Amino acid sequence: MTSHHEAQGAGDCLGSGRHAELHADLRAATRRLLQAADVLRDADWAAPSVCAGWSRAHVLAHLALNAEGLTGVLRGLVAGVPANTYASVEARDRDIVDLAAAAPDVVRRRLHDSAAELDAALVAAGEVPVDATFERTPGGPVLRAGVIPGMRLREVEIHHADLLVGYSPADWPARTAERFLRRDARVHASAGLRVEATDTGGSWAFGEVGPEAPVVSGPLAALAWWSSGRDAGGAVTCSAGVLPALPG
């Protein structure tokens, strides 16, 4: 694992260029999420979310714990002491269940406090090279520090829409939806299809595509929602007739 100090000289850092832009977009998305949590009635926290088996309380508990985990990672990168996002997959799941069972005011406070701490940690980590690495769990996937702002933005925006509180992918800034599609095009490079936004004209190749490759089309926001693994309903269609399931 590469620490902050070992990666000095890598050039690009978390406080530069597009990373600063991402941080600004994350701040705006986080404000929207916190406002939604603040006005959500306590009686409505137990209602189902888009995430199978998760209530709204589970989604918001996950977002709080995710922010806490990423804050620990960033602080570790600054100090040169490696830290993981989660102690284990099992601990992550158990902590979500435990926090979701707490009173809504407890979860709200954790959500607000963790968001503020993560924001401060991102500022403090501005000189951390983007190529410094960390593990999500001990011995688990190794990730680059540079993915943290974008990864957290996905968590906030997608799970905000998962809450079913009147916020949908159509409310995402176009720049955010485009970021998600660029990321998913890389992640799902084995899909072998083209994605085309009917409202913006944007186009993304999900892997090697030839003239006969299937074309998935729809509004930009609906495409980004679909590529995240959610059901976009009839808003997204495929030239092959059946909308493909993305691998992985």
MARDRENKOL-950547 format. One record per residue (C-alpha): x, y, z; chain; residue in three letters. Coordinates in nm, 4 decimals. Example, Ala and Ser with C-alpha at 12.3 -4.5 7.8 and 13.67 -1.06 7.14 Angstrom:
residues 2
+----------+----------+----------+-------+-----+
!        u !        v !        w ! chain ! res !
+----------+----------+----------+-------+-----+
!   1.2300 !  -0.4500 !   0.7800 !     A ! ala !
!   1.3670 !  -0.1060 !   0.7140 !     A ! ser !
+----------+----------+----------+-------+-----+
//
This chain:
residues 248
+----------+----------+----------+-------+-----+
!        u !        v !        w ! chain ! res !
+----------+----------+----------+-------+-----+
!   0.0000 !   0.0000 !   0.0000 !     A ! met !
!   0.1318 !   0.3451 !  -0.0909 !     A ! thr !
!   0.1202 !   0.6122 !   0.1759 !     A ! ser !
!   0.0908 !   0.9854 !   0.1241 !     A ! his !
!   0.4614 !   1.0311 !   0.1888 !     A ! his !
!   0.5706 !   0.7458 !  -0.0385 !     A ! glu !
!   0.3665 !   0.8917 !  -0.3246 !     A ! ala !
!   0.5161 !   1.2408 !  -0.3091 !     A ! gln !
!   0.6071 !   1.3635 !  -0.6526 !     A ! gly !
!   0.3172 !   1.1848 !  -0.8192 !     A ! ala !
!   0.2037 !   1.5293 !  -0.9412 !     A ! gly !
!  -0.1749 !   1.5516 !  -0.9312 !     A ! asp !
!  -0.3242 !   1.5847 !  -0.5827 !     A ! cys !
!  -0.6694 !   1.5867 !  -0.4242 !     A ! leu !
!  -0.6846 !   1.9649 !  -0.4029 !     A ! gly !
!  -0.6114 !   2.0351 !  -0.7673 !     A ! ser !
!  -0.8130 !   2.0907 !  -1.0833 !     A ! gly !
!  -1.1029 !   1.8558 !  -1.1411 !     A ! arg !
!  -1.0760 !   1.7187 !  -0.7881 !     A ! his !
!  -1.1549 !   2.0620 !  -0.6453 !     A ! ala !
!  -1.4501 !   2.0840 !  -0.8857 !     A ! glu !
!  -1.5702 !   1.7442 !  -0.7694 !     A ! leu !
!  -1.5421 !   1.8535 !  -0.4067 !     A ! his !
!  -1.7585 !   2.1584 !  -0.4810 !     A ! ala !
!  -2.0215 !   1.9391 !  -0.6482 !     A ! asp !
!  -2.0077 !   1.6996 !  -0.3537 !     A ! leu !
!  -2.0692 !   1.9857 !  -0.1113 !     A ! arg !
!  -2.3782 !   2.0930 !  -0.3067 !     A ! ala !
!  -2.5117 !   1.7369 !  -0.3301 !     A ! ala !
!  -2.4516 !   1.6836 !   0.0418 !     A ! thr !
!  -2.6465 !   1.9994 !   0.1271 !     A ! arg !
!  -2.9413 !   1.8691 !  -0.0718 !     A ! arg !
!  -2.9251 !   1.5320 !   0.1020 !     A ! leu !
!  -2.9054 !   1.6838 !   0.4507 !     A ! leu !
!  -3.2009 !   1.9091 !   0.3775 !     A ! gln !
!  -3.4034 !   1.6055 !   0.2696 !     A ! ala !
!  -3.3110 !   1.4150 !   0.5863 !     A ! ala !
!  -3.3991 !   1.7132 !   0.8021 !     A ! asp !
!  -3.7534 !   1.7456 !   0.6675 !     A ! val !
!  -3.8247 !   1.3717 !   0.6532 !     A ! leu !
!  -4.0827 !   1.2907 !   0.9194 !     A ! arg !
!  -3.9724 !   1.0386 !   1.1821 !     A ! asp !
!  -4.2672 !   0.8160 !   1.0932 !     A ! ala !
!  -4.1430 !   0.7888 !   0.7357 !     A ! asp !
!  -3.7922 !   0.6610 !   0.8115 !     A ! trp !
!  -3.9075 !   0.2981 !   0.8195 !     A ! ala !
!  -4.0586 !   0.3157 !   0.4685 !     A ! ala !
!  -3.8873 !   0.1064 !   0.1987 !     A ! pro !
!  -3.6228 !   0.2594 !  -0.0248 !     A ! ser !
!  -3.5221 !   0.1608 !  -0.3771 !     A ! val !
!  -3.2474 !  -0.0589 !  -0.2253 !     A ! cys !
!  -3.3857 !  -0.4080 !  -0.1736 !     A ! ala !
!  -3.4218 !  -0.4902 !   0.1953 !     A ! gly !
!  -3.3280 !  -0.1408 !   0.3087 !     A ! trp !
!  -3.5559 !   0.1188 !   0.4607 !     A ! ser !
!  -3.4838 !   0.4893 !   0.4340 !     A ! arg !
!  -3.3189 !   0.4599 !   0.7756 !     A ! ala !
!  -3.0775 !   0.1976 !   0.6375 !     A ! his !
!  -2.9839 !   0.4199 !   0.3440 !     A ! val !
!  -2.9174 !   0.7224 !   0.5648 !     A ! leu !
!  -2.7278 !   0.5123 !   0.8206 !     A ! ala !
!  -2.5103 !   0.3772 !   0.5390 !     A ! his !
!  -2.4376 !   0.7285 !   0.4140 !     A ! leu !
!  -2.3308 !   0.8416 !   0.7608 !     A ! ala !
!  -2.1068 !   0.5395 !   0.8133 !     A ! leu !
!  -1.9584 !   0.5698 !   0.4660 !     A ! asn !
!  -1.8614 !   0.9306 !   0.5354 !     A ! ala !
!  -1.7034 !   0.8271 !   0.8645 !     A ! glu !
!  -1.5063 !   0.5518 !   0.6924 !     A ! gly !
!  -1.3791 !   0.7788 !   0.4152 !     A ! leu !
!  -1.2833 !   1.0429 !   0.6715 !     A ! thr !
!  -1.0681 !   0.7829 !   0.8446 !     A ! gly !
!  -0.9061 !   0.6904 !   0.5138 !     A ! val !
!  -0.8229 !   1.0530 !   0.4333 !     A ! leu !
!  -0.6804 !   1.1190 !   0.7770 !     A ! arg !
!  -0.4684 !   0.8076 !   0.7425 !     A ! gly !
!  -0.3370 !   0.9193 !   0.4038 !     A ! leu !
!  -0.2400 !   1.2584 !   0.5460 !     A ! val !
!  -0.0650 !   1.0993 !   0.8426 !     A ! ala !
!   0.0997 !   0.8257 !   0.6377 !     A ! gly !
!  -0.0801 !   0.5635 !   0.8464 !     A ! val !
!  -0.2953 !   0.3384 !   0.6220 !     A ! pro !
!  -0.6612 !   0.3096 !   0.7179 !     A ! ala !
!  -0.9489 !   0.1136 !   0.5695 !     A ! asn !
!  -1.2977 !   0.2377 !   0.4889 !     A ! thr !
!  -1.4508 !  -0.0536 !   0.6797 !     A ! tyr !
!  -1.3110 !  -0.3111 !   0.9231 !     A ! ala !
!  -1.4766 !  -0.5863 !   0.7170 !     A ! ser !
!  -1.7759 !  -0.6390 !   0.4910 !     A ! val !
!  -1.9574 !  -0.8053 !   0.7808 !     A ! glu !
!  -1.8798 !  -0.5168 !   1.0173 !     A ! ala !
!  -2.0036 !  -0.2687 !   0.7576 !     A ! arg !
!  -2.3350 !  -0.4505 !   0.7203 !     A ! asp !
!  -2.3778 !  -0.4963 !   1.0951 !     A ! arg !
!  -2.3054 !  -0.1298 !   1.1664 !     A ! asp !
!  -2.5658 !  -0.0211 !   0.9118 !     A ! ile !
!  -2.8321 !  -0.2402 !   1.0700 !     A ! val !
!  -2.7424 !  -0.1191 !   1.4191 !     A ! asp !
!  -2.7448 !   0.2512 !   1.3310 !     A ! leu !
!  -3.0639 !   0.2197 !   1.1255 !     A ! ala !
!  -3.2373 !   0.0916 !   1.4398 !     A ! ala !
!  -3.1500 !   0.4097 !   1.6319 !     A ! ala !
!  -3.3864 !   0.7043 !   1.6687 !     A ! ala !
!  -3.4060 !   0.9269 !   1.3587 !     A ! pro !
!  -3.2519 !   1.2188 !   1.5496 !     A ! asp !
!  -2.9460 !   1.0038 !   1.6269 !     A ! val !
!  -2.9010 !   0.9120 !   1.2608 !     A ! val !
!  -2.9568 !   1.2717 !   1.1501 !     A ! arg !
!  -2.6848 !   1.3920 !   1.3856 !     A ! arg !
!  -2.4414 !   1.1247 !   1.2633 !     A ! arg !
!  -2.5272 !   1.2174 !   0.9060 !     A ! leu !
!  -2.4592 !   1.5878 !   0.9651 !     A ! his !
!  -2.1465 !   1.5350 !   1.1748 !     A ! asp !
!  -1.9934 !   1.2812 !   0.9382 !     A ! ser !
!  -2.0589 !   1.5043 !   0.6358 !     A ! ala !
!  -1.8861 !   1.7975 !   0.8045 !     A ! ala !
!  -1.5921 !   1.5815 !   0.9100 !     A ! glu !
!  -1.5520 !   1.4381 !   0.5611 !     A ! leu !
!  -1.5598 !   1.7844 !   0.4066 !     A ! asp !
!  -1.2884 !   1.9010 !   0.6463 !     A ! ala !
!  -1.0842 !   1.5865 !   0.5802 !     A ! ala !
!  -1.0979 !   1.6457 !   0.2039 !     A ! leu !
!  -0.9694 !   1.9997 !   0.2545 !     A ! val !
!  -0.6912 !   1.8782 !   0.4849 !     A ! ala !
!  -0.5954 !   1.6100 !   0.2313 !     A ! ala !
!  -0.5538 !   1.8598 !  -0.0518 !     A ! gly !
!  -0.1830 !   1.7759 !  -0.0933 !     A ! glu !
!  -0.2353 !   1.3991 !  -0.0932 !     A ! val !
!  -0.1366 !   1.2588 !  -0.4361 !     A ! pro !
!  -0.4243 !   1.1020 !  -0.6229 !     A ! val !
!  -0.2145 !   0.7882 !  -0.6761 !     A ! asp !
!  -0.1820 !   0.7201 !  -0.3031 !     A ! ala !
!  -0.3782 !   0.4037 !  -0.2275 !     A ! thr !
!  -0.5967 !   0.2517 !   0.0421 !     A ! phe !
!  -0.7973 !  -0.0658 !   0.0939 !     A ! glu !
!  -1.1744 !  -0.0633 !   0.1300 !     A ! arg !
!  -1.1433 !  -0.3512 !   0.3781 !     A ! thr !
!  -0.8243 !  -0.5231 !   0.5034 !     A ! pro !
!  -0.6998 !  -0.7336 !   0.2137 !     A ! gly !
!  -0.9881 !  -0.6097 !  -0.0013 !     A ! gly !
!  -0.9948 !  -0.3946 !  -0.3148 !     A ! pro !
!  -0.7136 !  -0.1401 !  -0.3407 !     A ! val !
!  -0.8353 !   0.2036 !  -0.4468 !     A ! leu !
!  -0.6650 !   0.5289 !  -0.5413 !     A ! arg !
!  -0.7149 !   0.8376 !  -0.3283 !     A ! ala !
!  -0.8239 !   1.0210 !  -0.6412 !     A ! gly !
!  -1.1498 !   0.8242 !  -0.6563 !     A ! val !
!  -1.2718 !   0.9385 !  -0.3134 !     A ! ile !
!  -1.4569 !   1.2621 !  -0.4088 !     A ! pro !
!  -1.6284 !   1.1010 !  -0.7075 !     A ! gly !
!  -1.7072 !   0.7831 !  -0.5176 !     A ! met !
!  -1.8682 !   0.9797 !  -0.2368 !     A ! arg !
!  -2.0614 !   1.1922 !  -0.4871 !     A ! leu !
!  -2.2105 !   0.8726 !  -0.6312 !     A ! arg !
!  -2.3048 !   0.7521 !  -0.2843 !     A ! glu !
!  -2.4787 !   1.0795 !  -0.2000 !     A ! val !
!  -2.6614 !   1.1412 !  -0.5278 !     A ! glu !
!  -2.7708 !   0.7844 !  -0.6029 !     A ! ile !
!  -2.8789 !   0.7070 !  -0.2483 !     A ! his !
!  -3.0615 !   1.0413 !  -0.2222 !     A ! his !
!  -3.2704 !   0.9261 !  -0.5172 !     A ! ala !
!  -3.3069 !   0.5820 !  -0.3536 !     A ! asp !
!  -3.4871 !   0.7450 !  -0.0594 !     A ! leu !
!  -3.8024 !   0.8102 !  -0.2662 !     A ! leu !
!  -3.8537 !   1.1530 !  -0.1132 !     A ! val !
!  -3.9212 !   1.3458 !  -0.4341 !     A ! gly !
!  -3.5587 !   1.3661 !  -0.5474 !     A ! tyr !
!  -3.4798 !   1.1778 !  -0.8661 !     A ! ser !
!  -3.1948 !   1.1438 !  -1.1174 !     A ! pro !
!  -3.3647 !   1.4201 !  -1.3157 !     A ! ala !
!  -3.2573 !   1.6529 !  -1.0324 !     A ! asp !
!  -2.8890 !   1.5647 !  -1.0732 !     A ! trp !
!  -2.6751 !   1.8303 !  -1.2433 !     A ! pro !
!  -2.5987 !   1.7222 !  -1.6010 !     A ! ala !
!  -2.2276 !   1.7297 !  -1.5194 !     A ! arg !
!  -2.2866 !   1.4756 !  -1.2441 !     A ! thr !
!  -2.4884 !   1.2398 !  -1.4641 !     A ! ala !
!  -2.2168 !   1.2591 !  -1.7302 !     A ! glu !
!  -1.9505 !   1.1777 !  -1.4707 !     A ! arg !
!  -2.1463 !   0.8715 !  -1.3633 !     A ! phe !
!  -2.1784 !   0.7488 !  -1.7213 !     A ! leu !
!  -1.8071 !   0.7987 !  -1.7926 !     A ! arg !
!  -1.7244 !   0.6000 !  -1.4799 !     A ! arg !
!  -1.9714 !   0.3232 !  -1.5641 !     A ! asp !
!  -1.8391 !   0.3010 !  -1.9194 !     A ! ala !
!  -1.5002 !   0.2104 !  -1.7698 !     A ! arg !
!  -1.6398 !  -0.0277 !  -1.5082 !     A ! val !
!  -1.8640 !  -0.2093 !  -1.7576 !     A ! his !
!  -1.6157 !  -0.2203 !  -2.0446 !     A ! ala !
!  -1.7092 !  -0.5821 !  -2.1160 !     A ! ser !
!  -2.0671 !  -0.4852 !  -2.2048 !     A ! ala !
!  -1.9854 !  -0.4040 !  -2.5673 !     A ! gly !
!  -2.2576 !  -0.1479 !  -2.6229 !     A ! leu !
!  -2.3021 !   0.2210 !  -2.6906 !     A ! arg !
!  -2.5038 !   0.4545 !  -2.4697 !     A ! val !
!  -2.6595 !   0.7658 !  -2.6244 !     A ! glu !
!  -2.8400 !   1.0497 !  -2.4480 !     A ! ala !
!  -3.1396 !   1.1601 !  -2.6518 !     A ! thr !
!  -3.1643 !   1.4991 !  -2.4818 !     A ! asp !
!  -2.7976 !   1.6081 !  -2.4874 !     A ! thr !
!  -2.6462 !   1.4127 !  -2.7752 !     A ! gly !
!  -2.3814 !   1.2641 !  -2.5469 !     A ! gly !
!  -2.2436 !   0.9214 !  -2.6336 !     A ! ser !
!  -2.0395 !   0.6689 !  -2.4324 !     A ! trp !
!  -1.8823 !   0.3426 !  -2.5469 !     A ! ala !
!  -1.9105 !   0.0666 !  -2.2881 !     A ! phe !
!  -1.6128 !  -0.1324 !  -2.4175 !     A ! gly !
!  -1.5233 !  -0.2188 !  -2.7756 !     A ! glu !
!  -1.8150 !  -0.1356 !  -3.0010 !     A ! val !
!  -1.8567 !  -0.1959 !  -3.3718 !     A ! gly !
!  -2.1252 !  -0.0773 !  -3.6126 !     A ! pro !
!  -2.3565 !  -0.3624 !  -3.5077 !     A ! glu !
!  -2.3205 !  -0.3033 !  -3.1329 !     A ! ala !
!  -2.6448 !  -0.2527 !  -2.9395 !     A ! pro !
!  -2.7333 !   0.1086 !  -2.8624 !     A ! val !
!  -2.8959 !   0.1943 !  -2.5306 !     A ! val !
!  -3.0684 !   0.5316 !  -2.5463 !     A ! ser !
!  -3.2739 !   0.7634 !  -2.3310 !     A ! gly !
!  -3.2513 !   1.0929 !  -2.1408 !     A ! pro !
!  -2.9138 !   1.1580 !  -1.9786 !     A ! leu !
!  -3.0377 !   1.1254 !  -1.6195 !     A ! ala !
!  -3.2299 !   0.8046 !  -1.6917 !     A ! ala !
!  -2.9222 !   0.6508 !  -1.8536 !     A ! leu !
!  -2.7071 !   0.7356 !  -1.5520 !     A ! ala !
!  -2.9704 !   0.5834 !  -1.3226 !     A ! trp !
!  -2.9840 !   0.2663 !  -1.5344 !     A ! trp !
!  -2.6059 !   0.2319 !  -1.5494 !     A ! ser !
!  -2.5953 !   0.2515 !  -1.1686 !     A ! ser !
!  -2.7982 !  -0.0703 !  -1.1592 !     A ! gly !
!  -3.1404 !   0.0845 !  -1.1049 !     A ! arg !
!  -3.4591 !   0.0335 !  -1.3041 !     A ! asp !
!  -3.5197 !   0.3245 !  -1.5396 !     A ! ala !
!  -3.8459 !   0.1751 !  -1.6622 !     A ! gly !
!  -3.9478 !   0.2678 !  -2.0140 !     A ! gly !
!  -3.7270 !   0.5784 !  -2.0170 !     A ! ala !
!  -3.4325 !   0.3743 !  -2.1443 !     A ! val !
!  -3.4531 !   0.1472 !  -2.4482 !     A ! thr !
!  -3.2157 !  -0.0718 !  -2.6467 !     A ! cys !
!  -3.1838 !  -0.1133 !  -3.0226 !     A ! ser !
!  -3.1550 !  -0.4898 !  -2.9666 !     A ! ala !
!  -3.5042 !  -0.4930 !  -2.8157 !     A ! gly !
!  -3.4202 !  -0.6214 !  -2.4688 !     A ! val !
!  -3.2409 !  -0.3846 !  -2.2342 !     A ! leu !
!  -2.9214 !  -0.5629 !  -2.1299 !     A ! pro !
!  -2.8161 !  -0.6154 !  -1.7700 !     A ! ala !
!  -2.4736 !  -0.4686 !  -1.7140 !     A ! leu !
!  -2.2076 !  -0.7224 !  -1.6078 !     A ! pro !
!  -2.0760 !  -0.7106 !  -1.2547 !     A ! gly !
+----------+----------+----------+-------+-----+
//
